[in-house]
Amino acid sequence: MPLATADLYDERGDDLQSLPLQLRSFGRVRAFDGPIRTVRCHEDNALLKSVLETPGEGAVLVVDGGGSLHRALMGDMIAALAVENGWAGVVINGAIRDSAVIDGLELGVKALGTNPRKSTKLATGEVDVTVEFGGVVFRVGAHLYSDDDGILVER
């Protein structure tokens, strides 16, 4: 089990960024950590799905969906891909759907909320670029720590 984010912050202080957004937790894994991969997309989950179809090797996918709650960027089938391919977790600045099913999966998920409306599938967006939301910069390869107290990211 990863070190609690509160204890980690006590040890490392301002070497870590703390995400102030109050994201909801989904999935059976309440605490997760790993190196960051990123997707930037808006109401379109095709790139997110294509990344989660690849070996995760314990990484955390950070998805900047622009904070949109109009469409879900991840549902149960895409979350199941993340589990099958060894991803530690997914952090979404946006919505998910199928939350009851995702809550039964061995995956850590943080998202702004839920919406049953599915996303578009145009493959618009970018993969493995630096993204920023909530005043925190998410760089590919930096380490992310998440638990019920919140999210910390290496500077």
N, C-alpha and C positions, 0 to 999 in steps of 0.2 A: 504494500500500500504506500502510495507517495506520501511524503511529509506534508502535514497540514499547511495550507497556504498561510495561515496566521503565524505559525512557527517559522515558516520559510521567510516571511517578510521580516519577522523579528531578527532573523539571522543576517539577511542580506540587504534589508532596507531599500534605499533608493536605487540599488542596482536592478531592482525589479519595477516594472510598471504595473499598476493595479487598475483593472478595468472597473469603472464606477457604474456601468450599466447593470441593472438588476435583471439578469437573464434568468429564465426558468430552466430547471433541470429536468431532463428526461432520460430514460434508459436505466438499466440496472446498475451501471457503474457510476457511482456518485463522485469518485475522485479519480482523475486521470491526468497524465502528463505525457509530453513527448515533443519532438521537434515539429516545428510548424511547416505546413504546406498551405497554400492559399488559392482561393478562387474569388474573383470579383465578378458578380453577375447581378442582373436586376430582373426579378420575376421570371427567370429562365434557369432551369436546373440541368440542362444538357451537359455543360462542362463539369459541374459538380459530380454528376453521375459518372462521367468518363474518368475522372480522377479517382473516385472511390472504387472503380472496377480494377484498379491497379494495386499491387502489393503496398500496404500501408506501413508495414514494418514498425508498428508502434507510434506512428506519427499522428498529429492532430491536424485535421483540416479546418482552417479558419475561412469562413465564407462571408464576404462582405456583400450582403444583399441590399445595401443602401437603407437598411432599417424598414424596408417595406413589409407590411403585414397583409397586403392585398392578395398575395398568392404564396402558397407553401413551396419552399425550395427543396424540402426533403420529406419523403413519406416512408412507409414501412419497407418497401422493396429496396429503395436506395440505402436505407439504414442497414438492412440485412446484407447488402453488398459490402458495406463498411466492416461489419462483423466478420464476414467470410474472408475478407482480404487483409485482416490484421490491423485495422486502424484503431488507435487508442480512444479517439473521440472526435466529435465535430462541434464546432462553435459557429453559430449562425446569427449574423446580424440581420435577422428576418424571421420568417415563420416556418413551422413544420406542420405536417398533418399526420394522421394515424398515430396520435400520441399514445393511445392505450396499448397498441401493439409495440411501439418503440419502447415503452416502459418495461416490456418483458424481454428486451434484447440485451445481451452482454456488451453494451456500448455506453459511453458517456456522451450525452448531447446537451448542449446549452443553446437556447434560442430565445428570441424576444417573446414568442407566443405561438399560437396555432391559428390555422385557417384551413378549412376543408378544400378550398379552391386550389386546383393543381396549377403548376407553373407552365409557362410556354417551353418549347423544346427547339429553340433556334440556334443553340450553341453560341450565343453572344456572350462576351465577357473576356476575362483574362485569367490565366493560370500562372501560379508561382510568381506573382508580383507583390511588392510591398503594399499592404492595405492598412488603412487607419480608420478606426471608429471608436467612439467613446473616449477620445483623447489618447488612445493607445496605438502604437505602431506595431504591426505584426509583420516581421521579416521572415522570409523563408529560412528555415534552419535554426532560428532562435527557439529557445525552449519555452513551452507554455505549461503552466500548472493550474489545475482546476479542482475545486471541491465545493462543498455546499456554502462556503464563505465567499467564494468568488474566483476570479481568474487573475493570475500573475503572469507576466511575460518578461523575459530577459530583455534588457536594453540593447 
